[in-house]
Amino acid sequence: MQDLITRAEQAGRLLKSRKQTIVVAESSTGGLISAALLAMPGASAYFLGGLVVYTEAARRALLDIGDLAALGMRASTEPYARLLAQTARQRFSATWALAESGATGPTGNRYGDASGHCCLAISGGTNGGSIERALTLETGSDDRVANMRAFSAAALDLLLDMLAGKGA
C-alpha cells in the first residue's frame, strides 16, 4: 500500500495547491484508489468522494447509469471507463474524475476479459476546458490482490500524468 500512498501524496499535494478536486469511481480495485488518496492529512481539501461501482445495482444507484447494452457498450472497456469518469465528474462537480473497471482474478470476467485486464479513464480540466484520457492495462497475472494494486498504481500514475500536463 505504501507505493500507492506515495503516488497519492504527490497527486494530493498538486490538487490541494491548485485548489482542484477529484472524485473516484472504481470497480475491481474495491476502493484502493480512494483509500490511497485519503491517506494524506487534509484530503478533504481535494477529495470529494469515492464510489465502488462493482455491480450493475451499484452503477444504477450511485451514478444513475442504466442498461449498458442500450448505450452500445459493456463494462471493462475504455468507453465504459470514460462514461464512469464523465458521469462521476458531473455529479460531484469535480475538477477531475478517475475511473476504473477490470477483472482482477483469479478468473476473467463474464465479458471474456482475462484476469489482469483493466480499463482506466480520467476526465478533467480547468478554465471551462475538458481533457480526457483512457487506457487499457493487461498484467497477465491471475493474482487478485496484485492486480488490485497494479490497477490502482496505474490509475494514480494516470492522474499524475494528467496533472503534469502529459495527457490529452
C-alpha positions in Angstrom: 0.0 0.0 0.0 2.9 2.4 0.7 3.7 2.6 -3.1 0.1 3.7 -3.7 0.2 6.2 -0.8 3.4 7.8 -2.2 1.8 8.4 -5.6 -1.4 9.6 -4.0 0.5 12.1 -1.8 2.1 13.6 -4.9 -1.3 13.9 -6.5 -2.9 15.3 -3.3 -0.3 18.0 -2.9 -0.8 19.1 -6.5 -4.6 19.1 -6.2 -4.5 20.9 -2.9 -2.1 23.6 -4.1 -4.2 24.2 -7.2 -7.5 24.2 -5.3 -8.7 21.4 -7.5 -11.0 18.4 -6.6 -11.3 14.8 -7.5 -13.9 12.0 -7.4 -13.1 8.3 -8.0 -15.4 5.7 -9.5 -13.7 2.3 -9.2 -14.8 -1.3 -9.5 -12.2 -4.1 -9.3 -9.9 -2.0 -7.1 -12.5 -2.0 -4.4 -11.7 1.4 -3.0 -7.9 1.2 -3.0 -7.5 4.3 -5.2 -9.8 6.2 -2.9 -8.0 4.9 0.2 -4.7 6.0 -1.1 -5.9 9.5 -1.9 -7.5 9.7 1.6 -4.3 8.6 3.4 -2.9 12.1 3.2 -3.9 14.5 6.1 -6.0 17.3 4.6 -7.5 15.2 1.9 -10.9 16.8 2.4 -9.4 19.9 0.6 -9.4 17.9 -2.7 -11.2 14.6 -2.3 -15.0 14.9 -2.9 -15.9 11.2 -2.8 -15.3 7.7 -4.0 -17.7 5.2 -5.4 -17.2 1.4 -5.6 -19.2 0.6 -8.7 -18.8 -3.2 -8.5 -22.2 -4.3 -9.7 -25.0 -3.2 -12.0 -27.0 -2.3 -9.0 -24.3 0.0 -7.7 -23.9 1.6 -11.0 -27.6 2.4 -11.2 -27.9 3.6 -7.6 -24.7 5.6 -7.4 -24.3 7.0 -10.9 -27.8 6.6 -12.4 -26.3 4.8 -15.4 -28.8 2.2 -16.8 -28.5 -0.6 -19.2 -25.1 -0.6 -20.9 -26.2 -2.6 -23.8 -28.7 0.1 -24.7 -25.8 2.5 -24.7 -23.8 0.2 -27.0 -21.1 -0.7 -24.5 -20.1 -3.1 -21.8 -18.0 -2.9 -18.6 -14.3 -3.3 -18.6 -13.8 -1.2 -21.7 -12.3 2.2 -22.3 -15.6 3.7 -23.4 -17.2 2.5 -20.2 -14.4 3.8 -18.0 -14.8 7.2 -19.8 -18.5 7.1 -19.1 -17.9 6.4 -15.4 -15.4 9.3 -15.2 -17.6 11.8 -17.1 -20.7 10.9 -15.0 -18.9 11.0 -11.6 -17.2 14.3 -12.5 -20.5 15.9 -13.5 -22.5 14.5 -10.5 -19.8 15.8 -8.0 -18.9 19.0 -9.9 -15.3 17.9 -9.5 -12.3 19.2 -11.4 -11.1 15.7 -12.0 -12.7 12.2 -12.1 -10.8 9.0 -12.2 -12.5 5.7 -13.1 -11.5 2.0 -13.3 -13.2 -1.2 -14.5 -11.5 -4.5 -14.8 -11.0 -8.2 -14.0 -8.7 -8.8 -11.0 -8.9 -12.6 -11.0 -8.2 -15.4 -10.4 -10.5 -15.9 -13.4 -11.6 -13.5 -16.1 -14.8 -11.6 -16.1 -18.1 -12.5 -17.7 -17.3 -10.5 -20.8 -14.4 -12.7 -21.8 -11.6 -10.5 -20.5 -8.7 -12.3 -18.9 -7.5 -11.8 -15.3 -5.3 -8.8 -15.1 -7.4 -6.7 -17.6 -8.3 -3.2 -16.6 -9.5 -0.1 -18.3 -8.8 3.3 -16.7 -10.1 6.8 -17.6 -9.7 10.3 -16.4 -11.9 13.3 -17.1 -11.0 16.8 -16.0 -9.6 20.2 -16.6 -9.9 23.8 -15.6 -11.0 27.1 -17.0 -14.0 25.6 -18.8 -11.9 23.1 -20.8 -12.1 19.4 -20.5 -9.5 16.8 -21.3 -9.9 13.0 -21.2 -7.7 10.0 -21.5 -8.3 6.3 -21.3 -6.0 3.3 -21.4 -6.1 -0.4 -21.1 -3.7 -2.4 -18.8 -3.0 -6.1 -19.1 -0.9 -7.5 -16.3 -1.1 -11.1 -17.5 -1.5 -12.2 -13.8 -4.3 -14.0 -12.1 -3.2 -12.8 -8.6 -6.2 -10.8 -7.4 -4.5 -8.7 -4.8 -1.5 -7.9 -7.0 -3.9 -6.9 -9.8 -5.8 -4.6 -7.5 -2.6 -2.9 -6.5 -1.3 -2.7 -10.1 -4.6 -1.3 -11.4 -4.6 1.3 -8.5 -1.0 2.3 -9.2 -1.7 2.7 -12.9 -4.8 4.9 -12.1 -2.7 7.1 -9.8 0.0 7.3 -12.4 -2.6 8.4 -15.0 -3.8 11.1 -12.6 -0.2 12.3 -12.0 0.5 12.4 -15.8 -2.6 14.5 -16.4 -1.8 16.8 -13.5 1.7 17.3 -15.0 0.1 18.1 -18.4 1.2 14.8 -20.0 -2.0 13.6 -21.3 -4.9 14.6 -23.6 
